[in-house]
Amino acid sequence: MSIRNIILFVLGLSITFIGKSQQSGIQKIISVDFKNESLKGAIRKLSKDPDIHFSYSESLLNLEKRISLSLKGVQVSQVLDKLFNGANVSYAEVGDQIVLTRKIATRKKTGFRTLSGFISDRETGENLVGVSLFIADKHLGVTTNEYGYYMFTLPEGEYTVSINYLGYKSQQYKLLINKDQRLDLTMEVTEFELGEVVIQGQAEQDILKSTSMGQVRLTPKELGEYPAFFGEPDIVRGLQQYAGVQTVNEASNGLYVRGSPWDQTLIQLDEATVFNVSHMGGLFSVFNPDAVQNVKLYKGSMPAALGGRLSSVLDIRMKEGNKYKFSGAGGIGTLASRLFFEGPIKKGKSSFMISGRRSYLDLILKNINDEDVRSNELYFIDLNGKFNIEVNKNNRLFISGYWGRDRLELQNTFGVNWGNKNGTLRWNHIFNQNLFLNTSLLASSFDYQYTADDNNNNFKWNGRFNAYNARLDFYRFVSPRWQADFGYHINYFQFFPIKIRPLSEKSLIDPFDLTENNALEHSWYLQNDLKLSERLTASIGLRYSLFQNVGPGEIFTYEEGLPKSNATIVDTLRFDSWEKITNYHGFEPRLAINYEIDSRHALKASYIKTRQYLHAATTSSSGLPNDRWFASNFHIKPQIADQVSIGVVRKSPQKKFLGLLEIYYKYMQNQLDFRLENNALLRPNLETLFLAGKAWSYGVELSLEKTIGKTIGRLNYTLSKSQRKIDGINEGRSYSPVYDRRHDLSIQLIHRFNRRITLSNNWVYVSGRPISLPVGKYEIQGIPVIQYDNASRNKDRLRPYHRLDISLEIKGKNKKQRRWHGSWNFSLYNVYFRKNPIGHRFRNVINGDVSIDEDDPDVVVESKKFQATEIFLFRFVPSVTYNFKF
Amino acid sequence: MKKSLFNILLVFPLICALYGCEETTELKIGKNVPVLVVDGLITDDAPPYFIKLSTTTDFNDELNGKAVNDAQVRLSDNTGQEETLVLDGEGLYKISEINGIPGRTYFLEINWQGKTYTSSDLLHPVGDIDSLNYRFREESIIYDEGYFVSYFGEKSNPESINYYRWIISKNNEPQTLRSELIVDSDEFVNGLRGLEFDFPFNLNDTASVAVYSLSKPVFDYYSALFLLVNNDGGVFSVSPENPPSNITNGALGFFQASSVKSDTVIIK
């Protein structure tokens, strides 16, 4: 075994197992005074310091050289640099030791070597996504990919590598790289200590160097520290606090990103598409924070691998489970309870995670002594599970799944239930040091069902949307300055919009089916991440998508030059299974650059083109599940968007604050708006209900983070405008969609009094939603009717929305021996009782009392006045949650 | 079903306590330019029928419309019959000669303040009423307590999609409240066998049901009107607009030609 190999062996081993935080022995400040001392003698003297440990073999090194050196108040490393200057010795810090090796002669032609491996959590063994590795000597940085794997190609030599990750301790390693090497690293979670760095926002180095723009990263741990609605931390609600993410009202969990409707955001859970994220009609989202490891929202530039929707991608990854020990967590809340369990299947090699959640409003109702109340059902359930198997060093398998259901049933006469089922099978394979492959097979399904069983009015109504997906994603490191990712994705969509069946012979309702709608979507992509100079990085991607509408199906043709309607149908074309109906395709270029001005400032710019072939028609009036998804066809063209953005990052001198300013402009084509008609959901030919036009939006987003100290927090502000212009709507003039909010401000603060008590708040201010106010009124058949100006759609606004939430967390005493850790969370939503309007109604108010139903035949009418009313939700919601870990 | 699901959710006591509520509000809405509103009907029942003309008012006005008494109104059909209507009451123009006949198209022409407004509607036949039934239901979250009448009738034309409006009368008083705008097509039903009206009658009430045939444009008008007057103010309600009128030149309202049939049952 050559010396080099022995050293590498030592390096490899010890680095893998001993991470070292920044304040290491090599940085210790010392003073030395050597007078004609041999190197050997100098090292022995230095070793007398209890914090300095050397590891070397005298027989391999020539330490006879004599020197004189006198230094005061310098770091150990500086002393060593001077000592070994000219000597054939080099040093590296490994764990708490300083390893001395024979210096490798600098060759004229140095070869490139690759360093690669997984980075995982030291406690749980879970792989960490998006950890940034940074080599200061070379000014190079990479991050771990979606599977926690990194690759790094470097000329042979010695390097200092630092690794940083949100919520974890930063670490530094000195590495000698002279052959291709697999280096799996682990990181440790930061526990809160007063005065220390608590949370590092977007990982320290990362944001100044990476080309990523318009990204939001969130961890459930972080989310849990802020006040939550009903005390239930919710990922979608959490994201709504960030700049550039709008909502239409507080009972809705749609994500309206940068002036786009909710269906322009692709939501993935472990890569499988989620079509509907609603629990309880939109009050909560289907993602149980216990089961989630990592959340990333791409609202601006996104890598070429991602696409399929116009505006953004929300990528949610489930936890993998602890590989070393069994543990659990849970919570008992006002509205729902959670339980989570994880542990190894084979220690250090494979693990599982299982998590469940159920709301229990109905269980409370069951105890109410009123048949009317008791006989109703209202609940939601979530189950998440994941298995993670390390087959060998180069192969890993993951199996994960989600199942969720909402059910509302009223006295056995009316019922609605809906839910998602998702499954993921994933295989990570490492071909060699430079090539990593991920293969995924995904399936997801959303379905809903209405049942009515009321005398002759009885039926069962189903809708189902399925997506099957296969992916090949390659990650290749070409050179230290060039990383190339490429791959192929195929999606198969199967939409069964509506199937209605009578429940009995005497039912009024006819059986009814809408023809299924099937489509294939292929995409190929190549993404290049390039380091163009010390300060300039670029990421250049190209995606090509091909969309095929396939049979079985029906396409109607209409008389040319006339509006499409049932009356103008000329012919019906029928297609067999897999017969090609329509093709759409196109390139989607992606470009992002980052220029690091200095260690505190960076400039960013990006351009992105996206195409969307699937669309949703929302017809429900209260977040019910009957959104109808449909694919582009002969009549409905794909949506296309172009977006440019520029941004600047600034850190304050002490790095206490991180500021990010972004400006964007987005232009969207083939935007659809609904022409309302009765039974719109039941139309086979949706093209007769849609009008297409264009939309644009632009805005400025500012986010400010304070990540150090007893009080931390963040501020997000968006100033934006979005408009649509569609022939046939608003008399062809541009108008504001409901999610056009001029100002959107959110301030969130956390103050830690001590280890046990934390107080946090959340204040939001948002401009009122656009609405159409009446211009007058009239009467038809004795019914008062509001008169609108058909050319002033959404010209007015509701009053501004603002709200303050407060939450107090009290942790139990932290006893080392005790496994059980509990904490109480008390939260208040809408502390100052603000009446935030969600809309207006116009109706006859009887006897001055809005609660009287105008049509109630038993009411004695004393006065009747046609009036405007305001409707508001959630005046004040207190909640208590007990959370635990074991 | 009368109550929308949104309202049903509000009934749950816990949610109701947390959901805020509804309060009257004063909106700052300025002066309005009055627009002509037409509310016209001709049927195959014996005349007279009335065309009601009014204008819109300011939103904060006491009155929900002002009668128009200075218009010239003419009615004609596709066989050449013609009649000039005579003002008979506030804003009411009386049709006394022309009797509606299924299969004919009726033309309305209004001249008012120098502008001409026209409209036409085809009078469709309407299917027979076979019988009316009723049953008692206890008070529940979804329904009020009372006797509920159901309708058994024939489709107007078994070969095509037909449109209907039903008007319920209680003790000979027509119930034309906003939630009783009962219009439907027979597109998704296998017949009109047991259509139940969500209106509670009491014991010994006389319950009558009249069924009107509608043309597609008038049905579309009623559908939009129903959505508009029952708009729950929520975000997902489609942006409100004036219902699509079948009258030209920017007038609001509509002109309807219908066949009508009715039946009565006494709740015992």
Interface residues (C-beta under 8 A of the other chain):
Chain A: V248 N249 S252 G281 L361 I364 L365 I368 D372 V373 N376 L378 L410 Q411 T413 F414 V416 D454 N455 N456 N457 I500 P502 K506 S507 L508 I509 D510 F512 T618 T619 S620 S621 S622 G623 L624 F674 L676 E677 N678 N679 L682 V738 R769 S772 L773 P774 V775 G776 K777 Y778 E779 I780 Q781 G782 I783 P784 V785 I786 Q787 Y788 N790 R793 N794 K835 I838 G839 H840 R841 F842 R843 V845 G848 V850 S851 E854 D855 D856 P857 F866 Q867 A868 T869 E870 I871 F872 L873 F874 R875 V877
Chain B: M1 K2 S4 L5 F6 I8 L9 F12 P13 L14 I15 L18 Y19 G20 C21 E22 E23 T24 T25 E26 L27 I29 N32 P34 V35 V37 D39 S54 T55 T56 T57 D58 F59 D61 N64 G65 R135 E139 S140 I141 I142 D144 S150 K170 T176 L177 R178 S179 E180 L181 S185 E187 F188 V189 N190 G191 L192 R193 G194 L195 E196 P200 F219 D220 S223 A224 L225 L227 L228 V229 N231 D232 G233 G234 V235 F236 S237 V238 S239 P240 E241 N242 L252 G253 F254
